[in-house]
Amino acid sequence: MPTELILSNNQASIDSIRKAGAEQLILVPGNGFTGAHRWLNSTCSGCKPNADVLTATTDPANNFAFDMHLYFDNDTSGTHSECTLAAPGNLAATTTWLQENNYSAFLSEFGAGANSVCFETVNRTLSWLEHHPQFIGWTYWAAGPLWGDYFLSVEPGVGPQSNSTWPEVLEPHYEWPRGIVC
């Protein structure tokens, strides 16, 4: 769909949320599966880049961040276990755009296979996020008991990556809230 329609829908949501009195952070998605790696590029025929359109986003509470996704397989779908995309280089242009426009982003969905190349890719990406304050957080895809044997699941004791990706790559980058011990 046109990126302008994404903006219109996002803006209507923000306006309604604020009109209801909510002041919490709002995550604002983009077009093209809200891909961080192509935020500055067109995501469909005739579509303008998110970076060109979503700068018109307004929030009276000034409390929003762009919601971005990132996968490292050959077609950025998160359906292949091999990592082929360079990271964190695929975030450089988007990070610069965020910085230049005084925006924040939350990497709300990313995932990679359980192998040494993917581990290195995810580790480098998380280190990038930690050193670039434009990114205010992240969540890995996927966890939860409904995912069962889905190859990206880090669900403790169930997910195929619960004993690999989680302890080897994700947990070292995770800061536990005070008082919680894993």
C-alpha positions in Angstrom: 0.0 0.0 0.0 1.2 3.6 -0.4 3.4 4.8 2.4 1.1 7.9 2.7 -1.7 5.5 3.7 0.6 4.0 6.4 1.2 7.6 7.6 -2.5 8.4 7.6 -3.3 5.2 9.6 -0.5 5.8 12.0 -1.5 9.4 12.6 -5.1 8.4 13.2 -3.9 5.9 15.8 -1.6 8.3 17.5 -4.3 11.0 17.6 -6.8 8.5 19.1 -4.4 7.2 21.7 -3.5 10.6 22.9 -7.1 11.8 22.8 -7.9 9.0 25.2 -5.3 10.3 27.6 -2.6 7.7 27.2 0.9 9.1 27.5 2.9 5.9 27.0 5.5 5.3 24.3 3.8 4.5 20.9 5.7 2.3 18.4 5.0 3.6 14.9 5.4 1.1 12.0 6.5 1.7 8.5 5.7 0.3 5.1 7.3 -2.9 3.6 7.1 -5.0 6.8 8.6 -2.0 8.6 12.1 -3.2 7.5 14.9 -1.3 9.1 17.3 -2.3 6.4 15.2 -0.6 3.7 13.7 2.3 5.6 15.3 4.8 3.2 14.2 2.8 0.1 10.9 2.2 -1.7 9.3 -1.0 -0.5 6.9 -1.5 -3.4 6.2 -0.3 -6.9 5.2 3.4 -6.7 5.7 3.5 -2.9 7.8 6.3 -1.4 10.4 5.3 1.3 9.4 5.4 4.9 12.1 8.0 5.5 10.5 10.4 3.0 6.9 10.1 4.3 7.0 9.3 8.0 8.8 12.5 8.9 5.3 14.0 8.9 4.4 11.9 11.9 3.3 14.1 14.8 2.7 13.2 18.5 1.4 15.9 20.9 3.2 13.9 23.7 6.4 13.6 21.6 6.7 10.1 22.9 6.9 7.8 19.9 9.6 5.6 18.3 9.6 4.0 14.9 8.9 0.2 15.0 11.4 -1.6 12.8 12.1 -5.3 11.9 15.3 -6.9 10.6 16.1 -10.4 9.4 19.4 -11.6 8.1 18.5 -14.3 5.6 18.8 -13.9 1.8 15.3 -12.4 1.3 14.9 -10.7 4.7 11.9 -12.9 5.5 13.2 -14.8 8.5 12.2 -18.1 6.9 15.8 -19.4 6.2 18.3 -20.5 8.7 21.4 -19.2 6.9 22.4 -15.6 7.4 23.5 -13.8 4.2 23.0 -10.1 5.0 25.8 -8.0 6.4 25.2 -6.6 9.8 25.3 -4.1 11.3 26.2 -2.3 8.0 22.6 -2.8 6.9 21.6 -0.5 9.8 24.0 2.3 9.1 22.0 4.5 6.8 18.8 4.1 8.9 20.8 5.0 12.1 22.1 8.1 10.4 18.6 9.1 9.3 17.3 8.6 12.8 20.1 10.7 14.2 19.7 13.5 11.7 16.0 13.7 12.3 16.2 13.3 16.1 14.1 10.1 16.0 14.3 6.9 18.0 13.5 3.4 16.9 12.7 0.1 18.6 13.9 -3.1 16.8 10.7 -5.0 17.6 11.4 -8.1 15.5 14.6 -9.7 14.4 15.8 -13.3 14.1 18.4 -15.5 12.6 19.3 -19.2 12.4 21.3 -21.0 15.1 24.7 -21.3 13.5 28.1 -19.5 13.9 27.5 -17.0 11.0 24.1 -16.0 12.4 25.4 -15.8 16.0 28.1 -13.4 14.8 25.6 -11.4 12.8 23.2 -11.1 15.7 26.0 -10.3 18.2 27.3 -7.5 15.9 23.8 -6.1 15.5 23.1 -6.0 19.2 26.5 -4.4 19.8 25.5 -1.8 17.2 22.2 -1.1 18.9 24.0 -0.7 22.3 26.3 1.9 20.9 23.7 3.9 19.0 21.2 5.6 21.3 18.8 6.1 18.5 17.7 2.5 19.1 15.9 2.3 22.4 15.5 -1.4 22.7 14.9 -4.7 20.9 12.8 -7.9 21.0 13.8 -11.2 19.4 11.4 -13.1 17.2 10.1 -15.5 18.5 9.3 -16.8 21.9 6.2 -18.1 23.6 4.7 -21.5 24.1 2.6 -21.3 20.9 5.7 -21.3 18.7 6.6 -24.9 19.6 9.4 -26.2 17.3 9.5 -23.1 15.0 13.2 -22.8 14.1 13.6 -19.2 15.5 11.9 -19.9 18.8 14.0 -19.2 22.0 11.1 -20.2 24.3 12.9 -21.7 27.4 12.9 -25.5 27.4 10.8 -25.8 24.2 12.2 -23.6 21.4 14.9 -25.1 19.1 17.1 -22.0 19.9 16.5 -21.9 23.7 19.8 -23.7 24.4 21.8 -22.0 21.6 20.8 -18.5 20.4 19.4 -17.4 23.8 22.4 -18.3 26.1 25.1 -17.7 23.5 24.0 -14.5 21.9 20.9 -12.8 23.3 21.3 -13.2 27.1 24.7 -11.6 27.2 23.2 -8.5 25.7 20.1 -8.5 27.9 19.9 -6.4 31.1 17.7 -8.0 33.6 15.4 -5.7 35.6 16.5 -5.2 39.1 15.5 -8.0 41.4 15.0 -10.6 38.6 17.4 -13.5 38.3 17.4 -15.9 35.4 
